[in-house]
Amino acid sequence: MDTGILLMPKSWEKMPKPAAHHDVVDDDDQQGYTWEGAYEGINIGKVLEEDDMGTIEKSIAKVVLEAKRRQRAASKPAKIRLGIMRYVYIVIDCSRFVLHKAMPPSRFFIVMKTLQQFLDTFFEQNPIAQVGVILCRDKKAERYVSLTGNVRSIKESLSNVPEVSCCGDFSLQNCLDLALTNLKSLPGHASREVIVVMASLSTVDAGNIYGTFENLRQNRVRCSVIGLAAELFVCKQLAKVPDSPCFCICHPGVPMSSKGFMCVQCGARHCSIPVECPICKLTLVAAPQLSRVFRHLLPLQAFQATPVDVINCTGCGVAVKTEAYACMKCSELKMSLICSISGEPAEEPVVSPVSGHIFDKRLIVKYIAENGTDPINHEKLDDSQLVTIQTDTKTLAPRNVAGTSIPSLLKMLQDEWDTVVLNSFSLRQQLQTARQELSHSLYQHDAACRVIARLTKELTAAREALSTLKPHMKQPVGGGDSERDIDMEQSVDESGISESVQKKLDETSKQLTAARKARGKNAPEGLAKPEDFDAYSNKTTHTGIHSTSVPGITALDVQGDLVLTGGVDKTVVLFNTTKEQVVNTFKGHQKKITAAVLHPNQKTAISASADATIRVWSGSDNDVKQVIDVHQAPVTDISLHATGDYVLSVSDDSFWAFSDITTGKSLCKVAVDNDNRVAISCGQFHPDGLIFGTGSADSLVKIWDLKAQSNVANFPGHLASVRAISFSENGYYLATGSEDGELKLWDLRKLKNLKTLTVDGNTVINDIYFDNSGNYLGVATNCVLVVHVRQWQTLATYSDHTAAVTGVRFGENAKTVLSTSMDKSLRIYGA
């Protein structure tokens, strides 16, 4: 019986691919084990030799002494490898076979006791490693202990495993699949390992276990098997997964992080060269290293000093008059060893291989330490590259005639000192001048920046004042009176909604109803699918549409490729998303814009402001066509009627008004509550145009009949002010959003609440909008949400805005999602 055998692949051989379950592997291909290597290469005839007396006692004593030496060497503590991150799962066989008494008192007891000792040693050598435990009972794998570095908790968990719970058969594949699921998500730079402690003689697997071996190999999970019974072929194949790491002969036990070098004589691997192989004592060097040390292996012969009359140096061409140095091999070669830096004969001449010039070693080493280049051609040079010129005698610099006496030497030193002092004084003067010029330049730059900032501020204020004065300078539309202020009672048409207007509303409603029935319940062709929204990303961001000095875009509407926005800077901007440029900028409001609507003809824009006015703009000439001054408090929302001729407005003065955009007069004005003054925060027309809905600060949603000017239904349920309202395209559903973060869907046929969705964090819902099919609902909170109406679940969340989102709209067939925010940006999401 094979007890406690650790099946490991050989270190240096590439393991073959695991054989399929129907393949047959010959016995000749099977490899040996570690314990057999201890007896390889032993020659009994050489080990046991007889002495002169014919006995082998000395040989036996020698063998015993060598065995003791090996035992002492093996008993030395192993090196602790700190900094190696290892993730290890220990798979324990808890089948009925682990209860056998082959290892008294039982295999289970031996395994648990040995694991306790193994964990202490393992964490001592791998302090930052993590270990998990998987138990297999009755073919079911269970993650008993998750990956953790707390050895105490692992040992306590193992001690709590009851022996009576061991039952059934063992499934190796289920255990490996569970271990792979937990290990493959871990970082690849760490070591991922599985140790299987197996007592069974078989494994019951539901699928092809060799496929699991392949997955382990692809994810580089090392597997080891400790067999408590006889060896299994499948366990031996598992121990070959994945390819074993390489180990070098110079660092035993440490895997090589990169490719190494193999000795050509004995095949031993080394992590770096040059080195002397400890196995065969062969010196290993690379070809580039050998070429660099060639001059040391074959040094040049010493040059010999030769007296000359007048010759030219062979190396540099300088005329030599007294003495030169000739090569012993080629007497014709005569050189002058003059340093190229000092111009004096070099005491220890060296040659630079970069420029080919001769230098005094003392000077060139200092120059390289400061600059790292050759002083002649300024190419990179290292002092190890310098080639020393061997001479027969040490070169001495000829003494100057003026330096033959002590007074002359003192005079020379004094002159040199005076030159250095004068040069230092000149450099200090230049430094002081440069400092003054730099200080003056910095002062001028700072003053220029202050002047530019002041002029920019004045220019912005002048532009805003000019835009404010322009509307007041124009004559009012339809009259010659220059007075612009009109009382609220004068702006309301006393005749109310005339019969002609009611007839026009009825005809438009019938046409829209018939068109909707003709379309049926089929979704528009080319409509985006629910799974498409998850793939949408921020394609375009525009932050320069409105003024950057006053942050925030507060209103949004979309028609085709044109986008109408309003901001805190009191302006309304018409922007072309295809050309990515501003088409028109409308100025005239005195306070921030609260709502904006772009007419379907794309030639008229309508805006509402906190200055209690509604303005109708002409898109062609930037001119205001009408000013509707019907409210006495900030206008909070507007909605364009399906006819395109009338607009609904709601205000904080608790009134809603129905106005004609062509004449600028209001046809009717109704209070939402005759007893209390309740601010209306939002309002929108039904797609048919005969009814509309409003949301107020008292958390109540009301449905109104436009022709009768009466309240026909109420939807209570919100706990805070209703900030947003939107009707679906088919007219059956109404969506509302409040300040407490609740999004509700109402059924207009049954007059009841169908579904409620609470936004994370209970953030304020600023805007909601159905797409043209009614299948999707956009929600603007602190981020952008896309909700599937039928399933009433969130399809996507876009969190690119850095401030509250104030508006959300869908592009054609919901292929794009547009949003605006108080962070001054317009963002377009798409595939």
Phi, psi and omega in degrees: 000135181266110184249129173071029180275127177263108182277115181229145176287153178295150191288321193257353183261143178282120185291139177289162179294140182302135180286151177292169186291343181258000180281153178246128180252127181289154179292334182292335182277347183285144185260162183280186183242173185294322184292336179288332183295338181292340183252001180285143175078010180268123178257110184299323181296328180274328182287314181260097179246143179279145177270192181295333181274356180085014180250164179245023181295319179296321179295318179295319179297323179295317178296317180297318179297318178294323178295319178296321179297317178296322180295320178294322179293323180287334182281354178293142181297141180288156179290135178274120183265098179276152174088001179263116182273119181234134176246117187234130170250126178260117180263121183249126178283109178250036177278184183291342182285341181283351179271357180296151184266023181297328175244097185299144357287332174195162177297323181299316180296318180295318181297312183295321180291319180293323179296325178300316179290322181297320182296320178297315180292321183296312182286338174291322179271342181228076188296331184256014179281168177227140185232139173234162184233133176239127177253144179236112177237133175050046176069008180249127179269134182229128176281099186281321178227124176287167180300125181206156176257008180268100183294329181295317180294325178294316181294322177295321179294320179293325180290342180269000179283116181282141180292332182288346180281351180285124183199168173071197182258170182255137177240106181291322183295318180298320180293318181292321178298318179294320179293319180295322179300324181275340185262332188290340179275355181280158183300144184286342181285347180267163178273126179247123189223154175228126176246121183254121174258106193240129178250347184280158174261005179206164176226132183258106185240143183279336184229196180280110184291338180288336171294323175294322176300319180295320177296321177296321180294318181295326180269005176055053176257117180282139183235138176228148183233129172251108183268125177267356179232206180290160182289139176249143180296321182293328178290324179293322176292324179295324182292349179268005183251130348273198176301134185289148176289158180270144178237139180269159183285339183271342178229077183299136175087352181251119180296145178284130181279344181213182180292143180247202183232138183252134177292130183284347184263315183244351178083004179290148182259142180229145182275341180206156176226158006283149181200156174261120184299123181289348182273304185251001177064024178272135178280123183252122177223159176267161181299316178299323178293322179294322180291327181287333181260014183297321183292336176280329178287322179236078185291153177288149175287153182293138174285146183250134179291132183228126177288136181226162175274283176216114176222166175261135180297135180292329183279308187245352178081006180285141179289127179250127187253331188249300188219141178225174182239128185246148178285140180290335182274322182234096185294345181285338184276110180237131185231149173256123183271069180261127180292132181285349179267308185268340184076008180249158176303137184280134176288318177230086188290138174226156181246134175273120178290348181280313182251342182081007181270158180263140180223157168282127187302322181299319183282317184291327178294319177295320180295319180293323180297328180274322188246330180074015181227168174284135183289346182270302182253002175059030173270160184297134184215140177241148183295340177287344180276347183293139180253121181281135178267120181278126177238156182287329178228154179288127183286132178244135180290132179296139183282138178291149182296324182289347183254029181271350180229162182294316177300322179294320178296318178297321178297318179296316180295322179295319178296318179296319180295318179298319179297318180295319180295315179297318179296320179295319178298318179296321180293322178295321178296316178298320179296318179296319178297318179296322179295318179296317179296319179295318179297318179295320180295319179295321178296317178297320180295317179297318179295320179296320178297320179295319180294318180297318180297318180294318180294321179296318178296317179294322179296318178297317179295321180294320179295318179295321177295321179294318179294331178286326183282332186301313181296325182285338180280342183276157177284144179294148182290131175082011180200164182257001180285131181278349180285124186267333184287124182237135178294156181297321182294329181285334181277352179261129178286119184293338182288345180073204180279109183287169180296323180296321178293317179298321178297319179296321178295319180295317180296319179295320179297317179297319180297317181292322178295317179295319179295323179292321178294325180294325178290328181072202183264000182289141179287149179302146180293133180086008180294141179297142178275157182302323182285348180290329186294330180293336180270355180291147176221169181287099183280318185221141176228127179240118182246357183252020182287314181253174183297137180276343180285331178242098188287150169121125170253124190249350184217150183209139170208150186226135171222105180067233179264008178257137181236130178251125181231152174229148187225179177291341180282010174072013181244155174244131187237133174257120189237136177262114183285335179288313180275348181055052178212156179281127180275309181215153174233121184256123180236142180164332178292149182266344179224183186297154179276133180255334180204152179213140180227130176260124181297144179302336177284355178060017179246352183227138177235143180235135181224149176238149187222164175288355175276012174072019179237158174239129182241138178252122186250149173265122184288345184273325186237014179059019186260149177276125182274317181216149172237114181263109183246076186250343184255158180250005179218170181307134175280124187264333182199153175223155179215132182274134178289156182298336178290337183082005182249348187230155181226140175261134179230142177234154188215166175289353178277010178071019177242148166245150184225147177244114190234155177265122184281344180278325180259340181081012181251150179270132181276332177200156179215123189230141176273139181285335180213116183286340183268319184239150176269105183243126180289136176262125186259341181203159179195147179204145177285147168292150181305330179281337175089358180268341176229163176208165181239150177227150174237134188237174183289345179272020177063026182246137175255127182239143175251132186240144171268120187292314184292318181277347180055044184225158179275121186253343180200152178230144179236091174277159178151331177286154181253357179216180183300135179278118186259339186215148181211144181202136176264144175286163186295325180280351177081007183270335189235153178229129178249138179226149178226145186234177182288341180274007176084014179264132177247120184242146176244124184248144175263116183286341179280321181261353178055051179212163179278124181271309186217155178224135179231128179258126180286143180302133179082000182053041180283159183292134174269114184269332183200146173222153184200130174277148173281178186290348177261344184079007181273333186236148180231124176268137183234130180250112175235233170278356174213184180251126178245143172243119186248133173278120190291315184294311180279344179053054177221154182281123180273323183206153176229126180246115187245036183280336180289147180257002177217183183299137177275128186254342182207147178216138179215157176256146172279189182297127180056028177057028178285340177223158175233126181248144181211152175234160186210167175287356175274016175072017186243147168249120183244141179239121180255141179191178181283000000 
